[in-house]
């Protein structure tokens, strides 16, 4: 699991290194969203690798919305 997570971290660093000039010229809010998306993706990826029983957001949302759907 550590090696797969390490591959993800290396890929994120490569993305940031290649797009450094573009990210640097973005407005501050867009820069933070870029970093936030990378960190959230890494957190979700780590969660799905660590636990045997993973609760997917789409399944949770489907169970939550089930009473509201007529069919």
N, C-alpha and C positions, 0 to 999 in steps of 0.2 A: 504494500500500500504506500509506503514511503517513497518508493521509486516512481510510482504513478503520480503522486502529489508533487514530487520534485520535477517531473516532466511538465506538469501544469505551471509551476512557478517559473521554470526556465522559459516556457512559451510566453508567459505574461511579461517577463523581463525583455524578451526579444521584441515583442510587440511594442513595449514602451521605448526601447532603444531605436527601433526602426522609425517609429512615428514621433520621435522626440521633437523635431522641428515643428510638426503640425500641431502637436498637443501644446507646445509652448506658446503658439500664437493664438490658441483658442481663448475665448473669454474664461474667466475664473470659474464660473458655474459649470461650464462644459468640461473643464479639466477635472473638477471634483467628481462629476458624473462618470467620467471615464475611469477614474481610479475606483470609484464606488462600484461600478459594474464589474471590474476585474476582481475586486475583493469579494463581492457577493457571489460571483461565479465560483471563486475558489472555496468559499464557505459551503456552498451547496454541493460542490464536487466532493469536498472532504466529508460532509455529512453522509452523502450517498455511499462513500467508500467505507466509513467506519462502522455503521450499524447494519445488522442483518435485516431487521425489519424497518424498512424505510417508508415513511408516510409521504407520498407525493402530493404536491400542492393541488394538482388537478383532481385527484381522488378526493381530497379533503373538501375542495370547493364544490365538487359534484354532490357529495353527501350533504353539504350545507344547503345547496340550492334545490335538492330533490323535492322537498315539500312545495316549492313554488312552481314547479314545472307540471303542466296538466297531463302530460303523457308519460 
